[in-house]
Amino acid sequence: MGKRLTVARRELASLRSEKTIVLAILIQLFVAAFSSFLAVGLVSLYDPGSVSNQFVVEFGVTGEASEDIVPVIEERDGWRAVEYGDESAAMRDFDRGAIHAVLKVERLADGRAHVSAVAPDGNVRTTLVVTQIKGVLEAFERHERTRLSSRLTRQPVELPPDSSSSPYFGFTYTVLVPLLTFLPVFISGSIAVDAIAEEYDRGTLELLRVTPLTATDIVDGKMLAMGVLAPVQAGAWLALLSLRGTSIANPVEILLLVTGFSVGVVTMGATAALAFRERKQAQFLFSMGVMVVFSATYLLTESPANTVAKLAIGSPTEVTHLSVVAYLVVSLAAFAGLRWVVGKRGLGS
């Protein structure tokens, strides 16, 4: 074990000269440390409707059935309805920026409502306004369903339930936490490729051969350094998130999941490097392999990102716990398989 630790310390010490890796770690540190501040701007991109409380959207409403949609608009704090007798007057105010959108509501012969919406084109507020128009139409649809429910002869398709959760909560646990936990894993796998492939490129493998180290010792030491790096980073990021006010419910189990993925991804990187021994080819194979494998996990009952989100929120299911165990078992089996191959075949020339 001492030989493996020596190789691991050598690899970790060499990372300080890798500017790209150091920069990547610093970026993750910045995101984790200032997560609350960054979430304000990022959520506006993730969910533009979340900023509606700070921006009141004024809708110019016209048409013969305009009075039906006005109460729907007025019941929301972020919306305001301005009624117009004809569409041309509404368009004039829209063109000069007095209102943000125009809604023309007409009743068809069968009683259905037909709404034509006009939104600004090429304006910085376009995305927000379009999002709010969608919200108005969804609210109007629910209002119409309730008002006309007594006339139904058959049950229509149910609308999705209203979501009352904060977009900041959803963004933090479904995007930010999985990002900070899995990004170190992928970086560790990429470093593992370089750590082994560069021994062949630089010819330093021969120097390792004259030491008491076996082929298994060399690979184990390199993989130990890269495999430990990801859980340590993920633990630091989770601690920083907790200090910034983001509660993490099951940090130990999340770190076990990260450890399992780290072992698996580092094993993939080491396998690619040992198979090709040329950095560019090995990195390409590793990148493609990680993309295919990680994408395939979304076909499972519960994807890794969902597993992390459920653990962090504090609502894991039995499937969540079984997923953590399964990822650990599969990764350790892959690692054992690689060690067996290296022990049989060595590192080559």
C-alpha positions in Angstrom: 0.0 0.0 0.0 2.9 2.3 0.7 4.1 2.0 -2.9 0.7 3.0 -4.2 0.5 6.0 -1.9 3.9 7.1 -3.1 2.7 7.1 -6.8 -0.6 8.8 -5.7 1.3 11.6 -3.9 3.5 12.0 -7.0 0.5 12.4 -9.3 -1.3 14.9 -6.9 1.9 17.0 -6.7 2.1 17.2 -10.5 -1.4 18.6 -10.7 -0.2 22.0 -9.4 1.6 22.5 -12.7 -1.6 21.7 -14.8 -3.0 25.2 -15.2 -6.2 24.0 -16.9 -7.1 21.7 -14.1 -6.3 24.3 -11.4 -8.5 26.8 -13.3 -11.4 24.3 -13.5 -11.2 23.7 -9.8 -11.1 27.4 -9.1 -14.2 27.9 -11.3 -16.1 25.2 -9.3 -14.9 26.8 -6.1 -16.3 30.2 -7.3 -19.7 28.6 -8.2 -20.0 26.8 -4.9 -18.9 29.8 -2.8 -21.1 32.3 -4.5 -24.0 30.0 -5.3 -26.7 32.2 -3.8 -25.5 35.2 -5.7 -25.1 33.4 -9.0 -28.5 31.7 -8.6 -30.3 35.1 -9.0 -28.9 35.6 -12.5 -28.9 31.9 -13.6 -32.5 31.3 -12.5 -33.6 34.2 -14.8 -32.2 32.1 -17.7 -33.4 28.8 -16.3 -36.9 30.1 -15.6 -37.6 33.6 -17.0 -40.9 33.7 -15.3 -39.3 33.8 -11.9 -38.5 37.5 -12.1 -42.1 38.5 -12.7 -42.4 39.8 -9.2 -39.9 42.6 -10.0 -41.4 43.3 -13.5 -45.1 44.0 -14.0 -46.2 42.9 -17.5 -48.9 45.2 -19.0 -51.3 43.4 -21.4 -53.4 45.4 -23.8 -56.6 43.5 -24.1 -59.1 43.9 -26.9 -61.8 41.9 -28.8 -65.4 41.1 -28.1 -64.6 38.6 -25.3 -61.9 40.7 -23.7 -63.9 41.0 -20.5 -63.5 37.2 -19.9 -59.7 37.3 -19.7 -59.3 40.6 -17.8 -60.2 39.1 -14.3 -57.7 36.3 -15.0 -54.9 38.8 -15.6 -55.8 41.1 -12.7 -55.8 38.3 -10.1 -51.9 38.0 -10.5 -49.6 40.6 -9.0 -47.2 40.5 -11.8 -49.8 41.2 -14.5 -51.9 44.2 -15.4 -54.7 44.5 -18.0 -55.3 47.6 -20.1 -58.6 47.4 -22.0 -59.0 48.9 -25.5 -62.1 49.4 -27.5 -60.4 48.4 -30.8 -57.2 46.6 -31.8 -55.7 49.6 -33.7 -55.5 51.7 -30.5 -53.9 48.8 -28.6 -51.3 48.4 -31.4 -50.5 52.1 -31.3 -49.7 52.0 -27.6 -47.8 48.7 -28.1 -45.6 50.3 -30.8 -44.7 53.2 -28.6 -43.9 51.0 -25.6 -46.8 51.9 -23.4 -47.8 48.2 -23.0 -45.8 45.1 -23.3 -48.1 42.8 -25.3 -51.5 42.7 -27.0 -54.1 40.0 -26.5 -57.1 39.9 -28.8 -59.9 37.6 -27.5 -62.8 36.5 -29.8 -65.6 34.0 -29.3 -66.1 31.4 -32.0 -69.5 30.1 -33.1 -69.1 27.0 -30.9 -68.4 29.0 -27.8 -64.6 28.5 -27.7 -62.3 31.4 -27.1 -59.7 32.3 -29.7 -56.8 34.4 -28.4 -54.3 36.2 -30.7 -51.1 37.4 -28.9 -48.6 40.0 -30.1 -45.2 40.2 -28.3 -42.2 42.5 -28.9 -39.6 41.4 -31.4 -35.9 41.5 -30.7 -36.3 43.3 -27.3 -34.4 42.2 -24.2 -37.7 41.7 -22.5 -39.1 39.5 -25.2 -38.3 36.2 -23.5 -39.9 37.3 -20.2 -43.0 38.7 -22.0 -43.5 35.6 -24.1 -43.2 33.5 -20.9 -45.8 35.6 -19.2 -48.2 35.4 -22.2 -47.9 31.6 -21.9 -48.8 31.9 -18.2 -51.8 34.1 -19.0 -53.1 31.6 -21.6 -52.7 28.7 -19.2 -54.5 30.5 -16.4 -57.3 31.5 -18.9 -57.6 27.9 -20.0 -58.0 26.7 -16.4 -60.6 29.5 -15.8 -62.6 28.4 -18.9 -62.5 24.8 -17.9 -63.9 25.6 -14.5 -66.6 28.0 -15.9 -67.8 25.5 -18.6 -67.4 22.3 -16.6 -71.1 21.9 -16.3 -71.5 21.6 -20.1 -69.0 18.8 -20.5 -70.3 15.6 -22.0 -66.9 13.8 -21.6 -63.9 14.4 -19.4 -61.0 16.2 -21.3 -57.3 15.6 -20.8 -56.3 16.8 -17.3 -54.0 19.8 -17.1 -50.8 19.4 -15.2 -51.1 20.6 -11.6 -50.0 24.1 -10.7 -46.4 24.2 -9.3 -46.0 26.2 -6.2 -42.3 25.5 -5.6 -39.7 28.3 -5.9 -37.6 28.3 -9.1 -34.6 29.0 -6.9 -35.2 25.8 -5.0 -35.7 23.8 -8.2 -32.6 25.2 -9.9 -30.4 24.7 -6.8 -31.2 21.0 -6.3 -31.8 19.8 -9.8 -29.1 21.8 -11.6 -26.5 23.3 -9.3 -25.9 20.4 -6.8 -25.7 17.7 -9.5 -23.4 19.9 -11.5 -21.0 20.4 -8.6 -21.0 16.8 -7.7 -20.5 15.2 -11.1 -18.2 17.8 -12.7 -15.2 16.8 -10.5 -15.8 13.2 -11.5 -15.5 13.9 -15.2 -12.4 16.0 -14.6 -10.8 13.2 -12.6 -11.4 10.7 -15.4 -9.8 13.1 -17.9 -6.7 13.6 -15.7 -6.4 9.8 -15.3 -6.1 9.5 -19.1 -3.3 12.0 -19.1 -1.6 10.5 -16.1 -1.1 7.2 -17.8 -0.9 8.2 -21.5 1.8 10.8 -20.8 4.0 8.1 -19.2 4.1 6.5 -22.7 4.5 9.8 -24.5 7.4 11.0 -22.4 9.1 7.7 -22.0 9.1 7.9 -18.2 7.4 4.5 -18.0 10.9 2.9 -18.2 11.9 4.8 -15.1 9.0 3.4 -13.2 10.0 -0.1 -14.4 13.3 -0.1 -12.6 11.7 0.7 -9.3 10.2 -2.1 -7.1 6.7 -1.1 -8.4 4.7 -3.6 -10.2 2.3 -2.7 -13.1 -0.6 -3.1 -10.7 1.1 -0.8 -8.2 1.6 1.9 -10.8 -2.0 1.8 -12.1 -3.5 1.6 -8.6 -1.4 4.6 -7.4 -2.5 6.8 -10.4 -6.1 5.8 -10.1 -6.1 6.3 -6.3 -4.9 9.9 -6.7 -7.6 10.7 -9.4 -10.3 8.7 -7.7 -9.9 10.5 -4.4 -9.8 13.9 -6.0 -13.5 13.9 -7.0 -15.1 13.0 -3.7 -12.8 15.5 -1.9 -13.9 18.3 -4.2 -17.5 17.3 -4.1 -17.4 17.2 -0.3 -15.8 20.7 -0.2 -18.5 22.1 -2.6 -21.3 20.6 -0.5 -19.8 22.1 2.6 -19.6 25.5 0.9 -23.2 25.2 -0.3 -24.3 24.5 3.3 -22.4 27.5 4.6 -24.1 29.6 2.0 -27.6 28.5 3.2 -28.3 25.6 0.9 -29.2 22.6 3.1 -27.9 19.2 2.0 -29.8 16.4 3.6 -27.7 13.2 2.9 -24.2 14.3 2.3 -22.6 11.0 3.2 -24.7 9.0 0.7 -24.1 11.7 -2.0 -20.4 11.3 -1.4 -20.7 7.5 -1.7 -22.5 8.0 -5.0 -19.7 10.4 -6.2 -17.1 7.9 -5.1 -18.7 5.1 -7.1 -18.9 7.3 -10.2 -15.4 8.5 -9.6 -14.1 4.9 -9.5 -16.0 4.0 -12.6 -15.1 7.0 -14.7 -11.4 6.9 -13.6 -11.4 3.2 -14.6 -12.8 4.2 -18.0 -10.1 6.8 -18.4 -7.3 4.4 -17.4 -8.6 1.7 -19.7 -8.7 4.1 -22.7 -5.1 5.2 -21.9 -3.8 1.7 -21.5 -5.5 0.6 -24.7 -4.3 3.4 -27.0 -1.3 4.9 -25.1 -1.7 8.0 -27.2 -3.2 11.0 -25.4 -5.4 12.4 -28.1 -6.9 9.1 -29.1 -7.4 8.1 -25.5 -9.1 11.4 -24.6 -11.4 11.1 -27.5 -12.4 7.5 -26.7 -12.8 8.5 -23.0 -15.0 11.5 -23.9 -17.2 9.5 -26.2 -17.5 6.6 -23.7 -18.5 8.9 -20.8 -21.1 10.7 -22.9 -22.6 7.4 -24.1 -22.6 5.8 -20.6 -23.9 8.8 -18.8 -26.6 9.4 -21.4 -27.7 5.7 -21.1 -28.2 6.1 -17.4 -31.2 8.3 -18.2 -32.9 5.2 -19.5 -32.8 3.8 -16.0 -35.7 4.1 -13.5 -33.8 6.9 -11.8 -30.9 8.8 -13.4 -27.8 9.8 -11.4 -28.8 13.5 -11.4 -32.3 12.7 -10.0 -30.6 10.5 -7.4 -28.4 13.3 -6.2 -31.3 15.8 -6.2 -33.5 13.4 -4.1 -30.7 12.8 -1.6 -29.9 16.5 -1.3 -33.6 17.5 -0.8 -34.1 14.7 1.7 -36.8 12.7 -0.1 -34.9 9.5 -1.2 -36.9 6.4 -2.1 -35.9 2.8 -2.0 -34.9 3.0 -5.6 -32.6 5.9 -4.7 -30.7 3.9 -2.1 -30.5 0.9 -4.4 -29.2 3.1 -7.2 -26.3 4.3 -4.9 -25.4 0.6 -4.1 -25.7 -0.4 -7.7 -23.4 2.3 -9.0 -20.8 1.4 -6.3 -20.9 -2.3 -7.1 -20.7 -1.8 -10.9 -17.8 0.6 -10.5 -15.8 -1.6 -8.1 -16.4 -4.6 -10.5 -15.0 -2.6 -13.4 -12.0 -1.5 -11.3 -11.3 -5.1 -10.2 -11.6 -6.2 -13.9 -9.0 -3.6 -15.0 -6.6 -4.6 -12.2 -6.9 -8.3 -13.2 -6.1 -7.4 -16.8 -3.1 -5.2 -15.8 -1.8 -8.0 -13.6 -2.0 -10.5 -16.4 -0.7 -8.4 -19.3 1.3 -5.7 -17.6 1.8 -2.2 -19.1 3.5 -3.2 -22.3 6.3 -1.2 -23.8 
